[in-house]
Amino acid sequence: MTPSRIRLHVILAWIVVILLTSIPYIYGFHISPKHYHFLGFTYNIDDACVYLSWMRQARDGHFFIHNLFTAEPQRFLPFNLLFLAMGLFSRMTSLSPALTFHIWRIALIFAVLLGIARICRILNKDDLAPIVIWLAALSSGLGWLLRLGSSINRPIDLWQPEAITFLSAYLNPLFLAGIALMLWTFGGLLCSVKENRLIPAIGAGISLFLLANIHTYDLIVVGLTWTAYTIYLLVVSRTEGWQAIKSGIVAAVVASPMIAYQVFLYIHEPVYWLRAQTPAESPAIWFYLIGYGFVLVFAVAGAVKAIRSKDRTAIFLMIWVLVGLSAIYLPFSQQRKLIMGTHVPLCILAATVLVPIIARVRAVRPNLAWAAILILLMPSNLLFLANDASLLQQNMTAPNFPAALSDDQATVLNWLSQKATPYDVILAPPDLALFIPALAGKRVYYGHWSETPDYSDKINEWFGFADIHTSISERAEFLRAAKITLVVQNLQTGRVGDREIGGPLSRDIARVVFRAGDLAVYRVSER
């Protein structure tokens, strides 16, 4: 397969994925009610707000990132080179952070597909590259057919974007950057062993440096995979094994400053540590197996074929898959994030079996056969898009946050952006608190389930504060203890569960400084 033909497949797959993943966003804009503003996000709108907060800070000229979803003090601050670049891009082009987010998402889809083509070339599997590109771009599992379980205990192709390349392409430039950097790291290391040179290992180290900063968790899978593959090479070929050791050391040395900084933050910054400790457990292994479906079945067949033929490059892919499916059960708080990238080696292994099978079926034109296979592997992805579109009709997203904000909410956010100071701590209802750091760039008392330490306790404190039966003295004591300076309050009361919340605040504790419809912004009295 010529490089130009492979590039053609990369471009075609890129266009198809862009078109498919754009449908819910276009639909959301189309159906947004009058006097409402569609925010441009669907399934993971809560995490998108975190990324917008980082981008907004970079756009405003900040290198380090403050966690604006908490009022906890922060001494040592992280930075993220991806969102720094996105924020600067937004500033230079005057494009909104939301639009910038999607432009970079689209660009990073191309980077992932290009990385897949590159690693196929390094693994001497150029003939498989077009099929691998299409499989990785569009395939999913059998979740659409076997809709078992609930919450996280159900097929991962129905809910876990990290696990499926298409869903990462649909939702998240961060995931795409992580996959691309894993591919470029492994590509450089493999090239170093293949060519018996250390220069490619330096390139791998640069990719690893960026990966350590942008999506640190992936270092675990990369490190374990390369260690296991090095041990295998030492057994079968001492020369290649020693080259793998040297390549790994060079890459690790190049990446070590960033790894050290991330470890320093983890050890010395409590807010950063608490964020990393947020539980993200993995479901039972069966839900991963179902979630990869026929791709996994053919990948297993490809692994058997590789073992019989002693194909060393395919052995590397097997090790990557086994590490990915094992690491998700390590005693680590962010377990399920470690599945990132595993879909790619599964697709390459599956292609090693599918390509020869299709070549032998002379009664069917190969292109039609491949089209049929892709159609068979796509339904879970299409179901995912359809579910999001259905929620958009109700102005909702999967995390139970609105997809569009009202004119009044947008007006309040704009006022906070202009008038609130970096020292203010804002208390707001949950459906607005999430958006204040992202769209106004200001600090909230609570706002995000993972970014806010003790989120469940703090949201319960808001419920207690907003309850109409809470006394003035209790409200005043809470505001003073929590060091809250601004309160966004709905002046109309409403029932949430067994609580009646809302209504105006007493002048004894706060005064109205801005109002938009039924929403009022109060400045807490300094006493």
Summary of the structure (lengths in Angstrom):
residues: 527
radius of gyration: 25.0
end to end distance: 75.0
largest distance: 84.5
contacts: 1840
relative contact order: 0.12
helix: 65%
strand: 7%
